[in-house]
Amino acid sequence: MLLTARKCAVAVLCAIVLVASAACSNFDLAGPSAPTVASAPADSPAPVYGSASDPWTTPPGPGSPQYGARPAPRSSLQPAPQPLPATARPATWPSGAGRPPPPPPPPDTSIPVMGAPQTMPMAPAPTPATVAAQPAPTSSSPRLFRRVVPQRARQGCGLHCEEGISRWHVRGVMGAAFFAGDDPAENCLYWGADIGRTFCGCWGLDAYYRYNSGRFDLLTPPGLVKDGGGMHHVGAKLTYERGFGQGSRFYWWGGLGAGYFWTEDYFVDDSGIEGYGEAGVGYVINNNFRVRVGVNVHAMDTNVTRRLAWPVAPGTNDRSSRLLWVIAPVGQIEIDF
């Protein structure tokens, strides 16, 4: 009975082994020479070993079985951007030719705080259409102004100085010299020139030069011996002029000054300080020309050619000085500029 039970157990065990071997015959324990991988689309990447999805897999060597190998998920990366052809680019973009406009800034989602200064929301990026439609930008900074004083222009026909215009002038002077005082000379030639400037308000400053000649009687009785020569005068004068009416072409003028004189070609020459004065009337011809008539006066303390009493020898001089006056009626032509 015991022997029969053992035989039955052995038979059951053998049957279980046969069934198990039949079930395992479907697996190739030696393994294929190369892994068989299902075909994938052309744009899918190759299998990735050791990736984040399967960190414990390692790439097998050639001919070894690949346990746990599986294709990586389809890549989510986009292909690299390619430059657009020239014909596909817009003619102008707000950010510059050949570049697309920058993306608009993110919306302001901050929570306003009580008492904090409010900021203006940022405007979206401009487009070519909005740029063309927008007016020229204006600055909020304060505008600076420069005061430009226009150049004064003559309005009437009278003196420039009465209209606040300051001008330079040159005058030519011609006349005759008359003498007064002790031992005067005979009447003779007188001429000269002025150069100066008349300022607004009609005050002026001139430099003058005058020349006159004169012949003196040397002995008494007069007429026996004559002593002739010339006198030079240089100096400066302050002048003033004014019209006879508002805008009148006729005006009066005058001046006072001082200078230096010297003589030449006399038997005994002299030099020294002199006083000078002038006065007269004038007429404005046009914007640049005037004519004037008047009198020039020189006062000199000089010993040139004192008349000597008889019987003193001719050519001698007692060296005593006297006040000699040169009074010259003159005509003048003035050029203003």
SULMO-V536651 format. One record per residue. RES is the residue in three letters. NEAR is the number of other ideal C-beta (glycine too) atoms within 8 Angstrom. D_CENTER is the distance of its C-alpha to the mean C-alpha in Angstrom with 2 decimals. Layout:
{{RES & NEAR & D_CENTER} {RES & NEAR & D_CENTER}}
This chain:
{{MET & 4 & 133.29} {LEU & 5 & 130.76} {LEU & 6 & 130.53} {THR & 7 & 129.86} {ALA & 8 & 126.94} {ARG & 8 & 125.28} {LYS & 8 & 125.62} {CYS & 8 & 123.93} {ALA & 8 & 120.99} {VAL & 8 & 120.53} {ALA & 8 & 120.65} {VAL & 8 & 117.98} {LEU & 8 & 115.73} {CYS & 8 & 116.11} {ALA & 8 & 115.26} {ILE & 8 & 112.03} {VAL & 8 & 111.05} {LEU & 8 & 111.69} {VAL & 8 & 109.62} {ALA & 8 & 106.70} {SER & 8 & 106.81} {ALA & 7 & 106.80} {ALA & 7 & 103.68} {CYS & 7 & 101.81} {SER & 6 & 102.55} {ASN & 4 & 99.42} {PHE & 5 & 96.98} {ASP & 5 & 96.19} {LEU & 4 & 96.32} {ALA & 3 & 95.44} {GLY & 7 & 92.18} {PRO & 7 & 90.67} {SER & 4 & 89.05} {ALA & 6 & 85.57} {PRO & 8 & 84.16} {THR & 5 & 84.30} {VAL & 8 & 81.07} {ALA & 5 & 80.72} {SER & 3 & 78.29} {ALA & 6 & 74.86} {PRO & 5 & 72.23} {ALA & 3 & 70.17} {ASP & 3 & 66.86} {SER & 8 & 68.54} {PRO & 6 & 67.95} {ALA & 4 & 70.76} {PRO & 8 & 72.75} {VAL & 8 & 70.96} {TYR & 9 & 73.13} {GLY & 8 & 72.33} {SER & 8 & 69.76} {ALA & 3 & 69.14} {SER & 7 & 71.72} {ASP & 9 & 74.46} {PRO & 7 & 73.51} {TRP & 5 & 77.07} {THR & 9 & 77.40} {THR & 6 & 76.89} {PRO & 6 & 76.70} {PRO & 10 & 80.27} {GLY & 5 & 81.12} {PRO & 5 & 82.34} {GLY & 5 & 85.74} {SER & 7 & 85.86} {PRO & 7 & 86.22} {GLN & 7 & 83.15} {TYR & 5 & 84.06} {GLY & 7 & 81.66} {ALA & 10 & 79.22} {ARG & 6 & 77.63} {PRO & 8 & 74.62} {ALA & 10 & 71.28} {PRO & 5 & 69.89} {ARG & 6 & 67.86} {SER & 7 & 64.21} {SER & 3 & 61.68} {LEU & 4 & 58.65} {GLN & 3 & 56.78} {PRO & 4 & 56.16} {ALA & 4 & 52.80} {PRO & 4 & 50.03} {GLN & 4 & 49.62} {PRO & 4 & 46.36} {LEU & 6 & 46.38} {PRO & 6 & 46.49} {ALA & 5 & 43.41} {THR & 4 & 45.10} {ALA & 5 & 45.79} {ARG & 8 & 42.20} {PRO & 5 & 40.24} {ALA & 4 & 37.50} {THR & 6 & 34.83} {TRP & 11 & 35.11} {PRO & 9 & 32.74} {SER & 7 & 32.50} {GLY & 5 & 31.75} {ALA & 6 & 33.75} {GLY & 5 & 37.07} {ARG & 7 & 37.27} {PRO & 5 & 39.14} {PRO & 10 & 37.56} {PRO & 6 & 38.06} {PRO & 5 & 41.11} {PRO & 6 & 40.71} {PRO & 6 & 40.75} {PRO & 5 & 44.15} {PRO & 4 & 45.01} {ASP & 7 & 44.62} {THR & 4 & 48.22} {SER & 4 & 47.57} {ILE & 3 & 49.50} {PRO & 6 & 47.42} {VAL & 5 & 48.03} {MET & 4 & 48.62} {GLY & 3 & 45.87} {ALA & 6 & 43.38} {PRO & 3 & 40.05} {GLN & 5 & 40.44} {THR & 5 & 38.26} {MET & 4 & 37.40} {PRO & 5 & 39.32} {MET & 6 & 37.47} {ALA & 4 & 37.06} {PRO & 5 & 38.71} {ALA & 9 & 36.86} {PRO & 10 & 35.41} {THR & 8 & 37.20} {PRO & 10 & 36.02} {ALA & 6 & 37.56} {THR & 8 & 35.89} {VAL & 9 & 32.45} {ALA & 6 & 32.78} {ALA & 5 & 34.06} {GLN & 6 & 31.50} {PRO & 3 & 28.63} {ALA & 3 & 24.97} {PRO & 4 & 24.32} {THR & 4 & 22.91} {SER & 4 & 21.38} {SER & 3 & 23.44} {SER & 4 & 20.76} {PRO & 3 & 19.89} {ARG & 4 & 17.36} {LEU & 4 & 14.60} {PHE & 4 & 14.43} {ARG & 4 & 12.52} {ARG & 4 & 15.00} {VAL & 4 & 14.48} {VAL & 4 & 17.30} {PRO & 5 & 18.64} {GLN & 4 & 19.87} {ARG & 7 & 23.53} {ALA & 5 & 25.95} {ARG & 8 & 29.59} {GLN & 4 & 31.95} {GLY & 7 & 35.40} {CYS & 5 & 37.37} {GLY & 12 & 37.75} {LEU & 11 & 35.85} {HIS & 10 & 32.06} {CYS & 15 & 32.26} {GLU & 11 & 34.26} {GLU & 11 & 31.37} {GLY & 7 & 28.92} {ILE & 9 & 27.50} {SER & 9 & 27.43} {ARG & 10 & 28.26} {TRP & 8 & 29.58} {HIS & 14 & 33.09} {VAL & 9 & 35.67} {ARG & 12 & 39.39} {GLY & 7 & 42.48} {VAL & 14 & 45.69} {MET & 8 & 49.29} {GLY & 11 & 52.54} {ALA & 9 & 55.82} {ALA & 14 & 56.66} {PHE & 9 & 59.55} {PHE & 13 & 60.87} {ALA & 7 & 62.48} {GLY & 9 & 64.11} {ASP & 6 & 66.86} {ASP & 10 & 67.60} {PRO & 9 & 65.01} {ALA & 9 & 64.16} {GLU & 7 & 64.68} {ASN & 7 & 61.98} {CYS & 11 & 59.56} {LEU & 7 & 56.17} {TYR & 16 & 52.86} {TRP & 9 & 49.26} {GLY & 11 & 45.72} {ALA & 9 & 42.01} {ASP & 12 & 39.27} {ILE & 9 & 35.53} {GLY & 11 & 33.40} {ARG & 9 & 31.15} {THR & 13 & 32.24} {PHE & 9 & 30.11} {CYS & 7 & 30.03} {GLY & 5 & 33.45} {CYS & 12 & 35.01} {TRP & 9 & 35.39} {GLY & 15 & 34.74} {LEU & 9 & 35.07} {ASP & 12 & 36.67} {ALA & 9 & 38.08} {TYR & 15 & 41.34} {TYR & 9 & 43.79} {ARG & 14 & 47.34} {TYR & 11 & 50.39} {ASN & 14 & 53.96} {SER & 11 & 57.34} {GLY & 14 & 60.67} {ARG & 9 & 64.34} {PHE & 15 & 66.58} {ASP & 12 & 70.40} {LEU & 13 & 71.50} {LEU & 12 & 75.15} {THR & 8 & 77.47} {PRO & 6 & 78.96} {PRO & 7 & 75.59} {GLY & 4 & 75.07} {LEU & 7 & 76.79} {VAL & 7 & 73.76} {LYS & 7 & 70.08} {ASP & 11 & 67.05} {GLY & 9 & 63.81} {GLY & 13 & 60.25} {GLY & 10 & 56.60} {MET & 13 & 54.24} {HIS & 11 & 50.49} {HIS & 16 & 48.29} {VAL & 10 & 44.73} {GLY & 12 & 42.95} {ALA & 9 & 40.39} {LYS & 12 & 40.81} {LEU & 9 & 39.38} {THR & 14 & 39.60} {TYR & 10 & 39.70} {GLU & 13 & 40.13} {ARG & 9 & 40.86} {GLY & 12 & 41.92} {PHE & 7 & 45.48} {GLY & 5 & 44.24} {GLN & 7 & 41.19} {GLY & 8 & 39.52} {SER & 9 & 42.40} {ARG & 8 & 42.03} {PHE & 9 & 44.55} {TYR & 15 & 43.54} {TRP & 10 & 44.98} {TRP & 14 & 43.48} {GLY & 11 & 44.55} {GLY & 14 & 43.58} {LEU & 7 & 44.93} {GLY & 13 & 44.27} {ALA & 8 & 45.91} {GLY & 12 & 46.08} {TYR & 10 & 48.19} {PHE & 15 & 50.90} {TRP & 9 & 53.06} {THR & 14 & 55.93} {GLU & 8 & 57.22} {ASP & 7 & 60.47} {TYR & 13 & 62.74} {PHE & 7 & 65.76} {VAL & 9 & 64.07} {ASP & 10 & 60.28} {ASP & 11 & 58.39} {SER & 7 & 54.88} {GLY & 9 & 53.41} {ILE & 8 & 51.24} {GLU & 13 & 51.21} {GLY & 8 & 50.16} {TYR & 17 & 48.44} {GLY & 10 & 48.30} {GLU & 13 & 47.56} {ALA & 9 & 47.92} {GLY & 13 & 48.11} {VAL & 10 & 46.98} {GLY & 15 & 44.45} {TYR & 10 & 43.53} {VAL & 11 & 40.16} {ILE & 6 & 40.64} {ASN & 5 & 37.25} {ASN & 4 & 33.54} {ASN & 6 & 33.78} {PHE & 9 & 37.44} {ARG & 10 & 39.98} {VAL & 11 & 43.49} {ARG & 14 & 45.06} {VAL & 10 & 48.57} {GLY & 12 & 49.72} {VAL & 10 & 51.24} {ASN & 16 & 50.05} {VAL & 11 & 52.16} {HIS & 13 & 52.42} {ALA & 10 & 54.74} {MET & 12 & 55.88} {ASP & 9 & 58.44} {THR & 11 & 59.95} {ASN & 10 & 63.29} {VAL & 12 & 62.70} {THR & 13 & 65.98} {ARG & 11 & 68.17} {ARG & 11 & 71.30} {LEU & 10 & 74.30} {ALA & 5 & 77.91} {TRP & 6 & 80.88} {PRO & 3 & 82.32} {VAL & 7 & 79.25} {ALA & 5 & 78.56} {PRO & 6 & 75.78} {GLY & 6 & 72.39} {THR & 7 & 72.86} {ASN & 10 & 70.56} {ASP & 6 & 71.27} {ARG & 7 & 67.58} {SER & 6 & 67.52} {SER & 7 & 64.24} {ARG & 11 & 63.81} {LEU & 8 & 61.07} {LEU & 15 & 60.17} {TRP & 12 & 58.16} {VAL & 15 & 56.30} {ILE & 11 & 55.84} {ALA & 15 & 54.01} {PRO & 9 & 53.69} {VAL & 13 & 50.58} {GLY & 9 & 48.69} {GLN & 15 & 44.92} {ILE & 10 & 42.34} {GLU & 12 & 38.74} {ILE & 9 & 35.52} {ASP & 11 & 32.42} {PHE & 6 & 28.83}}
